[in-house]
Amino acid sequence: MQVGSQTVSASNKMLFNGYAVFGTVSGYYYRARTVHWVSNNGTYEQGNYTSNTILAK
């Protein structure tokens, strides 16, 4: 089950921090997944990260 998705973005930042909030159902396990893209002087990078499981209480 996918709870939802949200785009969090910024331009021209050396360091970026952002967050998104989603509602969940108590008693289920969830994981967070992030995808990022960076382009700098013609070099393009894409990365993905998936968290460990988290129990919603």
PDB file with one MODEL, atoms N, CA, C and O in Angstrom:
MODEL        1
ATOM      1  N   MET A   1       0.847  -1.168   0.000  1.00  0.00           N
ATOM      2  CA  MET A   1       0.000   0.000   0.000  1.00  0.00           C
ATOM      3  C   MET A   1       0.893   1.232   0.000  1.00  0.00           C
ATOM      4  O   MET A   1       1.771   1.359   0.854  1.00  0.00           O
ATOM      5  N   GLN A   2       0.686   2.116  -0.923  1.00  0.00           N
ATOM      6  CA  GLN A   2       1.410   3.386  -0.940  1.00  0.00           C
ATOM      7  C   GLN A   2       0.551   4.447  -0.276  1.00  0.00           C
ATOM      8  O   GLN A   2      -0.590   4.680  -0.674  1.00  0.00           O
ATOM      9  N   VAL A   3       1.117   5.093   0.751  1.00  0.00           N
ATOM     10  CA  VAL A   3       0.371   6.114   1.483  1.00  0.00           C
ATOM     11  C   VAL A   3       0.242   7.375   0.643  1.00  0.00           C
ATOM     12  O   VAL A   3      -0.821   7.997   0.625  1.00  0.00           O
ATOM     13  N   GLY A   4       1.298   7.760  -0.048  1.00  0.00           N
ATOM     14  CA  GLY A   4       1.260   8.955  -0.868  1.00  0.00           C
ATOM     15  C   GLY A   4       2.652   9.385  -1.264  1.00  0.00           C
ATOM     16  O   GLY A   4       3.637   8.730  -0.920  1.00  0.00           O
ATOM     17  N   SER A   5       2.732  10.475  -1.980  1.00  0.00           N
ATOM     18  CA  SER A   5       4.028  11.018  -2.361  1.00  0.00           C
ATOM     19  C   SER A   5       3.933  12.531  -2.388  1.00  0.00           C
ATOM     20  O   SER A   5       2.849  13.102  -2.507  1.00  0.00           O
ATOM     21  N   GLN A   6       5.078  13.162  -2.276  1.00  0.00           N
ATOM     22  CA  GLN A   6       5.145  14.618  -2.295  1.00  0.00           C
ATOM     23  C   GLN A   6       6.496  15.038  -2.842  1.00  0.00           C
ATOM     24  O   GLN A   6       7.514  14.417  -2.535  1.00  0.00           O
ATOM     25  N   THR A   7       6.510  16.082  -3.647  1.00  0.00           N
ATOM     26  CA  THR A   7       7.756  16.628  -4.155  1.00  0.00           C
ATOM     27  C   THR A   7       8.215  17.757  -3.250  1.00  0.00           C
ATOM     28  O   THR A   7       7.465  18.693  -2.972  1.00  0.00           O
ATOM     29  N   VAL A   8       9.455  17.656  -2.795  1.00  0.00           N
ATOM     30  CA  VAL A   8      10.087  18.697  -1.989  1.00  0.00           C
ATOM     31  C   VAL A   8      11.327  19.106  -2.758  1.00  0.00           C
ATOM     32  O   VAL A   8      12.201  18.273  -3.001  1.00  0.00           O
ATOM     33  N   SER A   9      11.426  20.379  -3.148  1.00  0.00           N
ATOM     34  CA  SER A   9      12.547  20.761  -3.999  1.00  0.00           C
ATOM     35  C   SER A   9      13.120  22.119  -3.630  1.00  0.00           C
ATOM     36  O   SER A   9      12.476  22.928  -2.962  1.00  0.00           O
ATOM     37  N   ALA A  10      14.345  22.346  -4.082  1.00  0.00           N
ATOM     38  CA  ALA A  10      15.030  23.628  -3.907  1.00  0.00           C
ATOM     39  C   ALA A  10      16.066  23.750  -5.018  1.00  0.00           C
ATOM     40  O   ALA A  10      16.572  22.744  -5.516  1.00  0.00           O
ATOM     41  N   SER A  11      16.373  24.956  -5.394  1.00  0.00           N
ATOM     42  CA  SER A  11      17.376  25.192  -6.430  1.00  0.00           C
ATOM     43  C   SER A  11      18.593  25.890  -5.835  1.00  0.00           C
ATOM     44  O   SER A  11      18.479  26.661  -4.882  1.00  0.00           O
ATOM     45  N   ASN A  12      19.739  25.612  -6.402  1.00  0.00           N
ATOM     46  CA  ASN A  12      20.989  26.286  -6.032  1.00  0.00           C
ATOM     47  C   ASN A  12      21.315  26.182  -4.550  1.00  0.00           C
ATOM     48  O   ASN A  12      21.689  27.172  -3.923  1.00  0.00           O
ATOM     49  N   LYS A  13      21.175  24.998  -3.994  1.00  0.00           N
ATOM     50  CA  LYS A  13      21.489  24.763  -2.582  1.00  0.00           C
ATOM     51  C   LYS A  13      22.635  23.762  -2.484  1.00  0.00           C
ATOM     52  O   LYS A  13      22.620  22.736  -3.164  1.00  0.00           O
ATOM     53  N   MET A  14      23.618  24.046  -1.653  1.00  0.00           N
ATOM     54  CA  MET A  14      24.685  23.081  -1.404  1.00  0.00           C
ATOM     55  C   MET A  14      24.192  21.970  -0.483  1.00  0.00           C
ATOM     56  O   MET A  14      24.620  20.822  -0.602  1.00  0.00           O
ATOM     57  N   LEU A  15      23.290  22.314   0.434  1.00  0.00           N
ATOM     58  CA  LEU A  15      22.719  21.359   1.364  1.00  0.00           C
ATOM     59  C   LEU A  15      21.221  21.627   1.419  1.00  0.00           C
ATOM     60  O   LEU A  15      20.794  22.771   1.575  1.00  0.00           O
ATOM     61  N   PHE A  16      20.432  20.580   1.290  1.00  0.00           N
ATOM     62  CA  PHE A  16      18.987  20.756   1.281  1.00  0.00           C
ATOM     63  C   PHE A  16      18.348  19.828   2.307  1.00  0.00           C
ATOM     64  O   PHE A  16      18.727  18.662   2.417  1.00  0.00           O
ATOM     65  N   ASN A  17      17.402  20.333   3.038  1.00  0.00           N
ATOM     66  CA  ASN A  17      16.669  19.561   4.025  1.00  0.00           C
ATOM     67  C   ASN A  17      15.179  19.852   3.831  1.00  0.00           C
ATOM     68  O   ASN A  17      14.783  21.013   3.726  1.00  0.00           O
ATOM     69  N   GLY A  18      14.373  18.829   3.785  1.00  0.00           N
ATOM     70  CA  GLY A  18      12.941  19.020   3.629  1.00  0.00           C
ATOM     71  C   GLY A  18      12.187  17.863   4.265  1.00  0.00           C
ATOM     72  O   GLY A  18      12.794  16.871   4.669  1.00  0.00           O
ATOM     73  N   TYR A  19      10.872  17.984   4.355  1.00  0.00           N
ATOM     74  CA  TYR A  19      10.084  16.910   4.941  1.00  0.00           C
ATOM     75  C   TYR A  19       8.695  16.875   4.323  1.00  0.00           C
ATOM     76  O   TYR A  19       8.243  17.836   3.700  1.00  0.00           O
ATOM     77  N   ALA A  20       8.031  15.737   4.514  1.00  0.00           N
ATOM     78  CA  ALA A  20       6.655  15.552   4.072  1.00  0.00           C
ATOM     79  C   ALA A  20       5.935  14.778   5.172  1.00  0.00           C
ATOM     80  O   ALA A  20       6.545  13.948   5.846  1.00  0.00           O
ATOM     81  N   VAL A  21       4.654  15.041   5.355  1.00  0.00           N
ATOM     82  CA  VAL A  21       3.864  14.382   6.392  1.00  0.00           C
ATOM     83  C   VAL A  21       2.711  13.627   5.729  1.00  0.00           C
ATOM     84  O   VAL A  21       2.009  14.170   4.876  1.00  0.00           O
ATOM     85  N   PHE A  22       2.528  12.372   6.131  1.00  0.00           N
ATOM     86  CA  PHE A  22       1.456  11.547   5.587  1.00  0.00           C
ATOM     87  C   PHE A  22       0.716  10.874   6.737  1.00  0.00           C
ATOM     88  O   PHE A  22       1.313  10.575   7.771  1.00  0.00           O
ATOM     89  N   GLY A  23      -0.561  10.638   6.562  1.00  0.00           N
ATOM     90  CA  GLY A  23      -1.339   9.884   7.539  1.00  0.00           C
ATOM     91  C   GLY A  23      -1.130   8.397   7.326  1.00  0.00           C
ATOM     92  O   GLY A  23      -0.986   7.944   6.190  1.00  0.00           O
ATOM     93  N   THR A  24      -1.112   7.629   8.418  1.00  0.00           N
ATOM     94  CA  THR A  24      -0.947   6.179   8.329  1.00  0.00           C
ATOM     95  C   THR A  24      -2.014   5.493   9.173  1.00  0.00           C
ATOM     96  O   THR A  24      -2.740   6.143   9.927  1.00  0.00           O
ATOM     97  N   VAL A  25      -2.098   4.196   9.040  1.00  0.00           N
ATOM     98  CA  VAL A  25      -3.038   3.393   9.816  1.00  0.00           C
ATOM     99  C   VAL A  25      -2.262   2.683  10.920  1.00  0.00           C
ATOM    100  O   VAL A  25      -1.271   2.006  10.649  1.00  0.00           O
ATOM    101  N   SER A  26      -2.712   2.838  12.162  1.00  0.00           N
ATOM    102  CA  SER A  26      -2.057   2.215  13.306  1.00  0.00           C
ATOM    103  C   SER A  26      -1.992   0.701  13.153  1.00  0.00           C
ATOM    104  O   SER A  26      -2.937   0.070  12.680  1.00  0.00           O
ATOM    105  N   GLY A  27      -0.853   0.123  13.564  1.00  0.00           N
ATOM    106  CA  GLY A  27      -0.691  -1.332  13.520  1.00  0.00           C
ATOM    107  C   GLY A  27      -0.049  -1.853  12.248  1.00  0.00           C
ATOM    108  O   GLY A  27       0.235  -3.047  12.153  1.00  0.00           O
ATOM    109  N   TYR A  28       0.187  -0.995  11.269  1.00  0.00           N
ATOM    110  CA  TYR A  28       0.833  -1.399  10.019  1.00  0.00           C
ATOM    111  C   TYR A  28       2.286  -0.953  10.009  1.00  0.00           C
ATOM    112  O   TYR A  28       2.652   0.037  10.643  1.00  0.00           O
ATOM    113  N   TYR A  29       3.104  -1.698   9.280  1.00  0.00           N
ATOM    114  CA  TYR A  29       4.507  -1.335   9.098  1.00  0.00           C
ATOM    115  C   TYR A  29       4.656  -0.537   7.809  1.00  0.00           C
ATOM    116  O   TYR A  29       4.011  -0.833   6.803  1.00  0.00           O
ATOM    117  N   TYR A  30       5.516   0.481   7.852  1.00  0.00           N
ATOM    118  CA  TYR A  30       5.749   1.333   6.690  1.00  0.00           C
ATOM    119  C   TYR A  30       7.243   1.531   6.477  1.00  0.00           C
ATOM    120  O   TYR A  30       8.041   1.357   7.399  1.00  0.00           O
ATOM    121  N   ARG A  31       7.611   1.895   5.259  1.00  0.00           N
ATOM    122  CA  ARG A  31       8.972   2.301   4.939  1.00  0.00           C
ATOM    123  C   ARG A  31       8.899   3.615   4.178  1.00  0.00           C
ATOM    124  O   ARG A  31       7.939   3.869   3.452  1.00  0.00           O
ATOM    125  N   ALA A  32       9.905   4.434   4.346  1.00  0.00           N
ATOM    126  CA  ALA A  32       9.995   5.685   3.595  1.00  0.00           C
ATOM    127  C   ALA A  32      10.966   5.478   2.434  1.00  0.00           C
ATOM    128  O   ALA A  32      11.983   4.799   2.576  1.00  0.00           O
ATOM    129  N   ARG A  33      10.644   6.065   1.301  1.00  0.00           N
ATOM    130  CA  ARG A  33      11.525   5.974   0.122  1.00  0.00           C
ATOM    131  C   ARG A  33      11.743   7.381  -0.415  1.00  0.00           C
ATOM    132  O   ARG A  33      10.793   8.137  -0.619  1.00  0.00           O
ATOM    133  N   THR A  34      12.999   7.719  -0.639  1.00  0.00           N
ATOM    134  CA  THR A  34      13.325   9.017  -1.225  1.00  0.00           C
ATOM    135  C   THR A  34      14.060   8.805  -2.543  1.00  0.00           C
ATOM    136  O   THR A  34      14.813   7.846  -2.706  1.00  0.00           O
ATOM    137  N   VAL A  35      13.828   9.712  -3.470  1.00  0.00           N
ATOM    138  CA  VAL A  35      14.515   9.726  -4.763  1.00  0.00           C
ATOM    139  C   VAL A  35      15.019  11.139  -4.966  1.00  0.00           C
ATOM    140  O   VAL A  35      14.268  12.097  -4.784  1.00  0.00           O
ATOM    141  N   HIS A  36      16.284  11.283  -5.342  1.00  0.00           N
ATOM    142  CA  HIS A  36      16.794  12.627  -5.590  1.00  0.00           C
ATOM    143  C   HIS A  36      17.497  12.699  -6.941  1.00  0.00           C
ATOM    144  O   HIS A  36      18.024  11.709  -7.448  1.00  0.00           O
ATOM    145  N   TRP A  37      17.486  13.893  -7.502  1.00  0.00           N
ATOM    146  CA  TRP A  37      18.171  14.181  -8.763  1.00  0.00           C
ATOM    147  C   TRP A  37      18.995  15.442  -8.558  1.00  0.00           C
ATOM    148  O   TRP A  37      18.533  16.406  -7.946  1.00  0.00           O
ATOM    149  N   VAL A  38      20.205  15.427  -9.070  1.00  0.00           N
ATOM    150  CA  VAL A  38      21.083  16.591  -8.990  1.00  0.00           C
ATOM    151  C   VAL A  38      21.728  16.795 -10.349  1.00  0.00           C
ATOM    152  O   VAL A  38      22.173  15.839 -10.985  1.00  0.00           O
ATOM    153  N   SER A  39      21.775  18.045 -10.790  1.00  0.00           N
ATOM    154  CA  SER A  39      22.459  18.384 -12.035  1.00  0.00           C
ATOM    155  C   SER A  39      23.391  19.550 -11.749  1.00  0.00           C
ATOM    156  O   SER A  39      22.962  20.582 -11.233  1.00  0.00           O
ATOM    157  N   ASN A  40      24.685  19.384 -12.088  1.00  0.00           N
ATOM    158  CA  ASN A  40      25.672  20.424 -11.831  1.00  0.00           C
ATOM    159  C   ASN A  40      26.697  20.449 -12.962  1.00  0.00           C
ATOM    160  O   ASN A  40      27.428  19.478 -13.162  1.00  0.00           O
ATOM    161  N   ASN A  41      26.750  21.537 -13.688  1.00  0.00           N
ATOM    162  CA  ASN A  41      27.722  21.707 -14.777  1.00  0.00           C
ATOM    163  C   ASN A  41      27.732  20.524 -15.746  1.00  0.00           C
ATOM    164  O   ASN A  41      28.798  20.055 -16.146  1.00  0.00           O
ATOM    165  N   GLY A  42      26.565  20.053 -16.114  1.00  0.00           N
ATOM    166  CA  GLY A  42      26.466  18.971 -17.085  1.00  0.00           C
ATOM    167  C   GLY A  42      26.559  17.573 -16.491  1.00  0.00           C
ATOM    168  O   GLY A  42      26.390  16.593 -17.217  1.00  0.00           O
ATOM    169  N   THR A  43      26.820  17.452 -15.200  1.00  0.00           N
ATOM    170  CA  THR A  43      26.861  16.149 -14.549  1.00  0.00           C
ATOM    171  C   THR A  43      25.526  15.915 -13.866  1.00  0.00           C
ATOM    172  O   THR A  43      25.053  16.753 -13.098  1.00  0.00           O
ATOM    173  N   TYR A  44      24.922  14.767 -14.153  1.00  0.00           N
ATOM    174  CA  TYR A  44      23.600  14.427 -13.626  1.00  0.00           C
ATOM    175  C   TYR A  44      23.731  13.236 -12.684  1.00  0.00           C
ATOM    176  O   TYR A  44      24.420  12.268 -13.006  1.00  0.00           O
ATOM    177  N   GLU A  45      23.088  13.294 -11.540  1.00  0.00           N
ATOM    178  CA  GLU A  45      23.128  12.212 -10.565  1.00  0.00           C
ATOM    179  C   GLU A  45      21.723  11.928 -10.065  1.00  0.00           C
ATOM    180  O   GLU A  45      20.942  12.846  -9.812  1.00  0.00           O
ATOM    181  N   GLN A  46      21.408  10.642  -9.925  1.00  0.00           N
ATOM    182  CA  GLN A  46      20.136  10.234  -9.349  1.00  0.00           C
ATOM    183  C   GLN A  46      20.424   9.246  -8.235  1.00  0.00           C
ATOM    184  O   GLN A  46      21.291   8.385  -8.385  1.00  0.00           O
ATOM    185  N   GLY A  47      19.714   9.352  -7.121  1.00  0.00           N
ATOM    186  CA  GLY A  47      19.898   8.431  -6.006  1.00  0.00           C
ATOM    187  C   GLY A  47      18.567   8.033  -5.404  1.00  0.00           C
ATOM    188  O   GLY A  47      17.580   8.762  -5.510  1.00  0.00           O
ATOM    189  N   ASN A  48      18.546   6.870  -4.771  1.00  0.00           N
ATOM    190  CA  ASN A  48      17.355   6.348  -4.105  1.00  0.00           C
ATOM    191  C   ASN A  48      17.739   5.852  -2.724  1.00  0.00           C
ATOM    192  O   ASN A  48      18.848   5.353  -2.529  1.00  0.00           O
ATOM    193  N   TYR A  49      16.839   5.982  -1.771  1.00  0.00           N
ATOM    194  CA  TYR A  49      17.055   5.443  -0.434  1.00  0.00           C
ATOM    195  C   TYR A  49      15.720   4.928   0.093  1.00  0.00           C
ATOM    196  O   TYR A  49      14.693   5.589  -0.054  1.00  0.00           O
ATOM    197  N   THR A  50      15.739   3.740   0.712  1.00  0.00           N
ATOM    198  CA  THR A  50      14.564   3.183   1.358  1.00  0.00           C
ATOM    199  C   THR A  50      14.910   2.904   2.815  1.00  0.00           C
ATOM    200  O   THR A  50      15.906   2.240   3.103  1.00  0.00           O
ATOM    201  N   SER A  51      14.091   3.411   3.734  1.00  0.00           N
ATOM    202  CA  SER A  51      14.348   3.262   5.163  1.00  0.00           C
ATOM    203  C   SER A  51      14.039   1.841   5.635  1.00  0.00           C
ATOM    204  O   SER A  51      13.482   1.031   4.894  1.00  0.00           O
ATOM    205  N   ASN A  52      14.404   1.565   6.856  1.00  0.00           N
ATOM    206  CA  ASN A  52      13.969   0.330   7.527  1.00  0.00           C
ATOM    207  C   ASN A  52      12.465   0.459   7.791  1.00  0.00           C
ATOM    208  O   ASN A  52      11.895   1.544   7.675  1.00  0.00           O
ATOM    209  N   THR A  53      11.833  -0.663   8.147  1.00  0.00           N
ATOM    210  CA  THR A  53      10.401  -0.617   8.442  1.00  0.00           C
ATOM    211  C   THR A  53      10.136   0.088   9.774  1.00  0.00           C
ATOM    212  O   THR A  53      10.929   0.007  10.712  1.00  0.00           O
ATOM    213  N   ILE A  54       9.007   0.776   9.824  1.00  0.00           N
ATOM    214  CA  ILE A  54       8.590   1.528  11.009  1.00  0.00           C
ATOM    215  C   ILE A  54       7.159   1.117  11.323  1.00  0.00           C
ATOM    216  O   ILE A  54       6.310   1.117  10.432  1.00  0.00           O
ATOM    217  N   LEU A  55       6.874   0.764  12.588  1.00  0.00           N
ATOM    218  CA  LEU A  55       5.521   0.397  13.002  1.00  0.00           C
ATOM    219  C   LEU A  55       4.752   1.644  13.397  1.00  0.00           C
ATOM    220  O   LEU A  55       5.182   2.384  14.282  1.00  0.00           O
ATOM    221  N   ALA A  56       3.618   1.887  12.750  1.00  0.00           N
ATOM    222  CA  ALA A  56       2.765   3.019  13.108  1.00  0.00           C
ATOM    223  C   ALA A  56       1.960   2.647  14.340  1.00  0.00           C
ATOM    224  O   ALA A  56       1.322   1.595  14.382  1.00  0.00           O
ATOM    225  N   LYS A  57       1.994   3.515  15.340  1.00  0.00           N
ATOM    226  CA  LYS A  57       1.260   3.252  16.590  1.00  0.00           C
ATOM    227  C   LYS A  57       0.061   4.147  16.717  1.00  0.00           C
ATOM    228  O   LYS A  57      -0.670   4.063  17.704  1.00  0.00           O
TER     229      LYS A  57
ENDMDL
END
